[in-house]
Amino acid sequence: MDDSGQSTGSAAGSRRKDARRNKQTLLDAAAAVFVASGVEAPVRDIAARAGVGMGTVYRHFPTRADLIIAVYRHQVDACAAAGPALLASSATPYAALERWINLFVDFLVTKHGLAGVLQPDNAGFDTLHAYFLDRLVPVCDELLDAAADRGEIRPGLDGIQLMRAVGNLCIGAGSDPRYDARRMVGILVAGLRRPERSDGGPTA
């Protein structure tokens, strides 16, 4: 390939990288704006936060529904990626599980504006719900298995059961200031631990 061909290929590669970077920046900006102002926030607010023109937003996401769905998937992906990272960096598997569940609560509570796309009467509900389960349940299973193998929690717990329990505790968290969903989830996760023997070790 001549220098001209190499230069053309390099330029095309740079444009693709820039496009991916712009898209990720837009998704992060949209997520923050949705949390602050809801999913009906003006597109100009998202563009301003991302530091791009509105044309860039529409080029990546032609409709608001496209943007909402992309943000939802982006947030699910971030939560899924956090599981293995926390398992590798935390002092114990149980500590990783606690931290991951806190992130999961953040997703459920602070991203509540995205919940509208998950209503059964909305198009794409089944696909998004399946994506949510496919990405997050295996991560939760991995964390539970690691903590059980270390003897920190009771064995035989399923990720889907824990996630449903956490989800139920988060229902209505934003509508009643007297209700502290995070505290209740903390009690739930603490209850997973195996009771210790008098010598300090876990019971059989």
Secondary structure, DSSP 8 states (H G I E B T S, - for coil): --HHHHHHHHHHHHHHHHHHHHHHHHHHHHHHHHHHH-TT--HHHHHHHHTS-HHHHHHH-SSHHHHHHHHHHHHHHHHHHHHHHHHHHSSSHHHHHHHHHHHHHHHHHHTGGGGGGGSTTSTTHHHHHHHHHHHHHHHHHHHHHHHHHTTSB-SS--HHHHHHHHHHHHTTTTT-TT--HHHHHHHHHHTTB--B-TTSSB--
